[in-house]
Amino acid sequence: MTARLPSALCLLLMPFAFIGCGKDCQSTCNKLYGTTPNCGDKFGDEEYGLLGSETRGEKVSDCMDACEGALKVPGELGDYDPYEKKDQDKEDPELKNDRQVALWMECVAETDCQNLKEGYCSPVW
């Protein structure tokens, strides 16, 4: 009986061990603006991270607001493609719905900081 108790407890708690895994607004915004090894700090010789002139808190807040707001809206991808490099003459696209956010999170997760800075996985605030 006592040998089964730890096994039963382990099976009961196992699903809770996976909560928080995977991509979400927090992990995506953290990759963009978090401290090293994320993209918010200096990388390369002279290249600076994605913070620009704003503070880490401001950037993360803007990112979280846009991400969480769009997640609440069901919709289609439309012509949104974060894997296409953003034209510097155009404004960043706006995340409008849950499908766009999901594709954007996927793009950010698999793209390195230098490519994010160069205009991939837009929007990057």
N, C-alpha and C positions, 0 to 999 in steps of 0.2 A: 504494500500500500504506500509506504513512504517513498519508494523508488519511483512510483508513478506521479507523485505530486510535483516534482520539478519538471517533468516532461509535460504534464498537463498545464502547468503555469507558463511554460515556455510557449506552447502552442496557443495559449490564450493571449499572450502579450505580443506574439510575432507580428500580427497585422499593424500594431501601433508603432513598431520599429521603422516602418516604411513611410510613415506620415512625414511630409515635408521634403520628400525626395522629388527630383524632377525639376522641370522648369516652371517658374512662376514669376510674377512681377518683381518680387523681392530679389530673387537670385539673378534675374536679368538686369535689373537696375544696379545691383551690387557689382555685377561684372563690368558694366559700363563705367561706374563712378567710384567703385570701392578701391581700397588701398591695394598696393602691389601684392600679389601678382595680377590683380585686376587692372582695368584700363584707366582708372582715375588718376594715377600717378605717372610721373616721368617714365618713359621707356625709350630705349635707344640712346644715342649719344646726345643729341640736341632736341630730340622730340619730346614734347610734353603730352601728357595724357589728355583725356577728354573733358577735363574740368573747365578749361579756359579761364575766364575771369570770375566765374561764379564759384560759390563754395560747394563743397561736397554735399552738404545738406540741401541746398537749393536745387542742385542737379537731381539728386535722388528724389526729392519731393516732386519736381516737375515730371520726372519719369514715372513715378508711382501713380500720380494723379492721372496721367494720360493712359497708362496701362490698365489700371483698375477701372477707369471710366469706360474704356472701350470694351473691356471684358463683359460688361453688363449688357451690351447690345448685341443681339444675334444678327448675323449677316453673312454676306458672301465676300470673297476676296476682291472681286471686281478687277481692276487693272493694277492693283497693288502687288509689287514684287520687290521684296527687300534684298534679293540676291543680285539685283541690277544696281550698278553703281549710280549714285545720285548725281545728276547734272548740277554742277556748282552754281549755275545761273538760276536754278529753280529752288523754290522753298522746299523744306522737308515735307514729306507727305504726313498727313494726320492719321493716326490709328483710329479707325471708326468702329470696328466691331471685333467680336471674339475670334473669328477666323484670321483676321489680319494680325491680331495680337499673337495668336499661336504660331503663325509663320514667322513673325518678327522675332519672337523668343527663340525659336529654333535657329534662325540665322545668327543672332547674337551669340548663342551658345557655341556655335561651331566656327565662328570667325575670329581671327586674331585682332589684337588692339590696333595695330597699324592699319589694317584694312577697314576697321570700323571708323577710324579717323579720316580715312580717304574717301568715305562716302558709301560704304556698303552697310546694309542692314538699317537703312534710314527708316524712321527718324532716330537721330541721336541728338539730344538737346544740348 
